[in-house]
Amino acid sequence: MRLLMSKKRHRLRCRRRIRDRGPVALVAKRNSLRCQQDDDYHVDRGISCPGLPEDILRHIHAKMTLRDAARAACASRTFRHNWICRPNLAFSLGTLGLNRNASRDVITRDLISKIDLIMQNRSGIGVKTLDIDLYSCDNIDFAYLDSWLRIAVTPGIEELILTLPLPTIVFENAVPIISVYNFPCSLLSNGSGNSIQYLDLCYCTLRPMADLGCLRSLTRLHMSCTRITGDELWCLLSNSPALVCLKLLHCEEIFSLKIPSLLQRLRFLEVAYCDRLQVVESNAPNLTTFYFAGFVGQISLGGSLQVKTLRMICFHQTNIVCYARQNLLAIAPNVETLTISSLNEMVNTPMLSSKFLHLKLLQISLVGMAFSGAYDYLSLVSFLDASPCLETFVLAISQHRMQHASILGEPSHDLRQIPEQRHDKLKSVTITGFCSAKSLVELTCHILENTTSLDCLTLDTTCHPSCSVTKSDKCHPLILMDGDSLVEAQKALLAIRKYIVGKVPPMVKLNILEPCSRCHAVESLVSTAGSS
């Protein structure tokens, strides 16, 4: 009863105040309440549930792009604090919404000024991820980079990605000097590098010293066009015991790459186009994937039994397929997936007694303006014979003109055969760039006659998927075939019909791909091909 009486007295007092102040006060109060409601609506209008906990709102804001996050912070008190403490920062033309068509000087000025404004406001706060892409800039004042990294590289940072522009030539006392940013390795010492998990550097110099300190959390290290010597890289790797993935691209100062045995967790190693590299020696015991591109020198993976995937792309040397058949078993005896790319083969693949006992997928790419007519495609049977568990075989041939002897006009009884060769696990065979070369037709017939497990055979007389395969409106100009290639494709189709189709068992699906008739104005070249 007393509570009800007190409530009534409170309502009466409120009515007296409103009556004494007049209707203006009532309207002002209503407007104040309405404005407060509207403000709350604008604050949370981008959120489906205004009552979301603060940690979920922080997570939503962190998932926004940098540009959207900044706009949300300007329009909402809810996101303003999250913007100040945003853990992930990615700076580029796209994330900052800058004009890509502006001059490089304007791009450099605007990009540097915006990044610097944001980073200076983050001083003392730190970040988890910092991704700076300055590739489109010119003549950067490296003092800005030093300042930003001092702010960001503190205990707690997890990812650092730095992409700088191409090195420029500056003149000091009339002497040309290549200007390259020198990454301050001292920032990673004294415990500041303990938390970093991913380091990606492009177009800079890295000179780690003995006092670098342990990067105990570093699991991924990527370096592209980075100036670092083999000894300096050894120092860096020796301080990264948790490393799982290492990628080195266009690192020209490395002559010898040595991986210490203490990298027990290293699983993935990619070394590509380090043109001066002569030696690759890995003692990491649990390496499972090795990608190599460039000039093949001395390669040793310590006889690792764990390497399951191996890829070699060598466009500066010939006879890489022959090299692979002779040497890869010593490098990776238990490989299961093998990819080989060669510019040219002048020597046939040798028949050897050694076996790839675990190889299941083999892909060989032969790329050249005009692949040597001296190479015998049938010699690739050496790989098939050496791989008793092989299930998938892909042969990709890319050439502008065919120099091999064509099978057209040859009697079918002249096709060579290799006796006592069985491939009982092979299920899928794909040959792209299929041509009328006699030895290639012989290889295809050999597979058909000696493989009881085959499910699918695909013969593609083109080098690239046509628009009918990619479901696009028109073939890309880069994959349109010239006149000689079209004539050879027609010859290949004739060879398939004459020598191969009749040997395909009923249970094998044969796919024959030919040049796109919509995008290539191809007249009937059957008579031309048949008479040549």
Secondary structure as the mmCIF struct_conf table of DSSP 4:
data_model
#
loop_
_struct_conf.conf_type_id
_struct_conf.id
_struct_conf.beg_label_comp_id
_struct_conf.beg_label_asym_id
_struct_conf.beg_label_seq_id
_struct_conf.end_label_comp_id
_struct_conf.end_label_asym_id
_struct_conf.end_label_seq_id
HELX_RH_AL_P HELX_RH_AL_P1 ARG A 2 ARG A 21
HELX_RH_AL_P HELX_RH_AL_P2 PRO A 23 ASP A 44
TURN_TY1_P TURN_TY1_P1 ARG A 45 GLY A 46
BEND BEND1 SER A 48 SER A 48
TURN_TY1_P TURN_TY1_P2 PRO A 50 GLY A 51
HELX_RH_AL_P HELX_RH_AL_P3 GLU A 54 LYS A 63
BEND BEND2 MET A 64 MET A 64
HELX_RH_AL_P HELX_RH_AL_P4 LEU A 66 ALA A 75
HELX_RH_AL_P HELX_RH_AL_P5 ARG A 77 ILE A 84
TURN_TY1_P TURN_TY1_P3 CYS A 85 CYS A 85
BEND BEND3 PRO A 87 PRO A 87
STRN STRN1 ASN A 88 PHE A 91
BEND BEND4 SER A 92 SER A 92
TURN_TY1_P TURN_TY1_P4 LEU A 93 GLY A 97
TURN_TY1_P TURN_TY1_P5 ARG A 100 ASN A 101
BEND BEND5 ALA A 102 ALA A 102
HELX_RH_AL_P HELX_RH_AL_P6 ARG A 104 GLN A 120
TURN_TY1_P TURN_TY1_P6 ASN A 121 ILE A 125
BEND BEND6 LYS A 128 LYS A 128
STRN STRN2 THR A 129 ASP A 133
TURN_TY1_P TURN_TY1_P7 TYR A 135 SER A 136
BEND BEND7 ASN A 139 ASN A 139
HELX_RH_AL_P HELX_RH_AL_P7 PHE A 142 ALA A 152
BEND BEND8 THR A 154 THR A 154
TURN_TY1_P TURN_TY1_P8 PRO A 155 GLY A 156
STRN STRN3 GLU A 159 THR A 163
HELX_LH_PP_P HELX_LH_PP_P1 PRO A 165 PRO A 167
STRN STRN4 THR A 168 GLU A 172
TURN_TY1_P TURN_TY1_P9 ASN A 173 ALA A 174
STRN STRN5 VAL A 175 SER A 179
STRN STRN6 TYR A 181 ASN A 182
HELX_RH_3T_P HELX_RH_3T_P1 CYS A 185 LEU A 188
TURN_TY1_P TURN_TY1_P10 SER A 189 GLY A 193
BEND BEND9 ASN A 194 SER A 195
STRN STRN7 TYR A 198 CYS A 202
BEND BEND10 TYR A 203 TYR A 203
STRN STRN8 CYS A 204 THR A 205
TURN_TY1_P TURN_TY1_P11 ALA A 210 ASP A 211
TURN_TY1_P TURN_TY1_P12 ARG A 216 SER A 217
STRN STRN9 ARG A 220 SER A 224
BEND BEND11 CYS A 225 CYS A 225
STRN STRN10 ARG A 227 ARG A 227
HELX_RH_AL_P HELX_RH_AL_P8 GLY A 230 SER A 238
TURN_TY1_P TURN_TY1_P13 ASN A 239 ASN A 239
TURN_TY1_P TURN_TY1_P14 PRO A 241 ALA A 242
STRN STRN11 CYS A 245 LEU A 249
BEND BEND12 HIS A 250 HIS A 250
TURN_TY1_P TURN_TY1_P15 GLU A 252 GLU A 253
BEND BEND13 PHE A 255 PHE A 255
STRN STRN12 SER A 256 ILE A 259
TURN_TY1_P TURN_TY1_P16 SER A 261 LEU A 262
TURN_TY1_P TURN_TY1_P17 GLN A 264 ARG A 265
STRN STRN13 PHE A 268 ALA A 272
TURN_TY1_P TURN_TY1_P18 ASP A 275 ARG A 276
STRN STRN14 VAL A 279 SER A 282
TURN_TY1_P TURN_TY1_P19 PRO A 285 ASN A 286
STRN STRN15 THR A 289 ALA A 293
BEND BEND14 GLY A 294 GLY A 294
STRN STRN16 GLN A 298 SER A 300
TURN_TY1_P TURN_TY1_P20 GLY A 302 GLY A 303
BEND BEND15 LEU A 305 LEU A 305
STRN STRN17 THR A 309 CYS A 314
BEND BEND16 PHE A 315 THR A 318
HELX_RH_AL_P HELX_RH_AL_P9 ILE A 320 ILE A 331
TURN_TY1_P TURN_TY1_P21 PRO A 333 ASN A 334
BEND BEND17 GLU A 336 GLU A 336
STRN STRN18 THR A 337 SER A 342
BEND BEND18 LEU A 343 LEU A 343
BEND BEND19 VAL A 347 VAL A 347
HELX_LH_PP_P HELX_LH_PP_P2 ASN A 348 MET A 351
BEND BEND20 SER A 353 SER A 353
TURN_TY1_P TURN_TY1_P22 LEU A 357 HIS A 358
STRN STRN19 LEU A 361 VAL A 367
BEND BEND21 MET A 369 ALA A 370
TURN_TY1_P TURN_TY1_P23 GLY A 373 ALA A 374
HELX_RH_3T_P HELX_RH_3T_P2 TYR A 377 LEU A 380
HELX_RH_AL_P HELX_RH_AL_P10 VAL A 381 ASP A 385
TURN_TY1_P TURN_TY1_P24 ALA A 386 ALA A 386
TURN_TY1_P TURN_TY1_P25 PRO A 388 CYS A 389
STRN STRN20 THR A 392 SER A 398
BEND BEND22 HIS A 400 ARG A 401
BEND BEND23 HIS A 404 HIS A 404
HELX_LH_PP_P HELX_LH_PP_P3 ALA A 405 ALA A 405
STRN STRN21 SER A 406 SER A 406
TURN_TY1_P TURN_TY1_P26 LEU A 408 GLY A 409
BEND BEND24 GLU A 410 GLU A 410
HELX_RH_3T_P HELX_RH_3T_P3 SER A 412 ASP A 414
BEND BEND25 PRO A 419 GLU A 420
BEND BEND26 ASP A 424 LYS A 425
STRN STRN22 SER A 428 THR A 432
BEND BEND27 GLY A 433 GLY A 433
STRN STRN23 ALA A 437 ALA A 437
HELX_RH_AL_P HELX_RH_AL_P11 LYS A 438 ASN A 450
BEND BEND28 THR A 452 SER A 453
STRN STRN24 CYS A 456 ASP A 460
BEND BEND29 THR A 461 HIS A 464
HELX_RH_AL_P HELX_RH_AL_P12 CYS A 467 THR A 470
TURN_TY1_P TURN_TY1_P27 LYS A 471 LYS A 471
BEND BEND30 ASP A 473 LYS A 474
HELX_RH_3T_P HELX_RH_3T_P4 PRO A 477 ILE A 479
HELX_RH_AL_P HELX_RH_AL_P13 GLY A 483 ALA A 495
HELX_RH_PI_P HELX_RH_PI_P1 ILE A 496 ILE A 500
HELX_RH_3T_P HELX_RH_3T_P5 VAL A 501 LYS A 503
TURN_TY1_P TURN_TY1_P28 PRO A 506 MET A 507
BEND BEND31 VAL A 508 VAL A 508
STRN STRN25 LYS A 509 LEU A 513
TURN_TY1_P TURN_TY1_P29 SER A 517 CYS A 519
BEND BEND32 HIS A 520 HIS A 520
HELX_RH_AL_P HELX_RH_AL_P14 VAL A 526 SER A 531
#
